[in-house]
Amino acid sequence: MRLLSSFTALLLISGAALAQPAPDQAQPQAAQPQMASPPHMNMKARFEAANTSNDGKLTLDQARAAHLSMVVHHFDQIDAEHKGYVTLQDMHTWHQARHQTHLTAQQQTPQPQAQ
């Protein structure tokens, strides 16, 4: 078991090393594409990372560039006032409404009775 753990750790380390570009092949910072937000980041952190203008307003283009697929897919619903951008509060309001709709639908669906 200990050998398996060591082998797994070695694979992870070597994979990370292989994924790094060689120093002579490194691109200038400005030329590197914007990477998707890590999935473990909370929505506020992902929003802030995507909001490159730092104005608290996330445009559809910014959401696309940051690969925020849920925001991109539902942008028109989240931007209920059709301002052309969404805020964290807009996203929270939309999420709460969606969650409430889901709960209401669950409560109205007849549950099968045990026999």
C-alpha positions in Angstrom: 0.0 0.0 0.0 2.8 2.3 0.9 4.5 1.6 -2.4 1.3 2.4 -4.3 1.0 5.8 -2.4 4.6 6.6 -3.3 4.1 5.6 -6.9 1.0 7.8 -7.2 2.8 10.8 -5.7 5.6 10.3 -8.1 3.2 10.2 -11.0 1.5 13.4 -9.9 4.8 15.2 -9.4 6.2 14.1 -12.8 2.9 15.0 -14.5 3.0 18.5 -13.1 6.7 18.9 -14.2 5.9 17.7 -17.7 3.0 20.2 -17.9 5.3 23.2 -17.3 6.8 24.8 -20.4 10.6 24.8 -20.7 12.0 28.2 -19.6 13.3 28.9 -23.2 9.8 28.3 -24.6 7.9 30.4 -22.1 5.7 33.0 -23.7 5.4 36.6 -22.5 2.7 37.1 -19.8 0.5 39.2 -22.1 0.5 36.6 -24.8 -0.7 33.7 -22.7 -4.4 32.9 -23.0 -6.7 33.4 -20.0 -7.2 30.1 -18.2 -10.5 28.9 -16.9 -11.2 29.4 -13.2 -10.3 26.4 -11.1 -13.5 24.5 -10.1 -12.7 24.7 -6.4 -12.9 28.5 -6.4 -16.1 29.9 -5.0 -18.4 31.9 -7.2 -17.3 35.3 -5.8 -13.6 34.5 -6.5 -14.5 33.2 -10.0 -16.6 36.3 -10.6 -13.7 38.6 -9.5 -11.2 36.7 -11.6 -13.5 36.9 -14.7 -14.3 40.6 -14.1 -11.1 41.9 -15.8 -12.4 45.5 -15.7 -12.7 45.3 -11.9 -16.0 47.3 -12.0 -18.2 44.6 -10.4 -20.1 44.1 -13.7 -19.5 40.9 -15.6 -20.2 41.1 -19.3 -21.1 38.1 -21.4 -17.7 38.3 -23.2 -15.9 38.2 -19.8 -18.0 35.2 -18.7 -17.1 33.4 -21.9 -13.4 34.2 -21.6 -13.4 32.9 -18.1 -15.4 29.7 -19.1 -18.2 30.4 -16.7 -20.6 28.2 -18.7 -23.5 28.4 -16.3 -23.4 32.3 -16.5 -23.0 32.2 -20.3 -25.8 29.8 -20.8 -28.2 31.7 -18.5 -26.9 35.2 -19.0 -30.2 36.6 -20.4 -32.1 35.2 -17.4 -29.6 36.5 -14.9 -29.5 39.9 -16.5 -33.3 40.3 -16.0 -33.1 44.0 -16.5 -31.1 43.7 -19.8 -28.3 46.0 -18.7 -25.7 44.1 -20.7 -23.9 42.9 -17.6 -24.5 40.9 -14.4 -23.4 41.5 -10.9 -22.8 39.1 -8.1 -26.1 40.2 -6.6 -27.9 39.4 -9.9 -26.3 35.9 -9.9 -27.3 35.3 -6.3 -30.9 36.5 -6.9 -31.2 34.2 -10.0 -29.7 31.3 -8.2 -32.1 31.7 -5.2 -35.1 32.0 -7.6 -34.0 28.9 -9.5 -33.5 26.9 -6.3 -36.9 28.0 -5.0 -38.6 27.0 -8.3 -36.9 23.6 -8.0 -38.1 23.1 -4.4 -41.7 24.1 -5.4 -41.7 21.7 -8.3 -40.5 18.9 -6.0 -43.3 19.6 -3.5 -45.9 19.6 -6.2 -44.8 16.3 -7.7 -46.8 13.4 -6.3 -44.6 10.9 -4.5 -45.1 7.2 -5.2 -46.7 5.5 -2.3 -44.9 2.5 -0.7 -46.8 -0.8 -1.0 
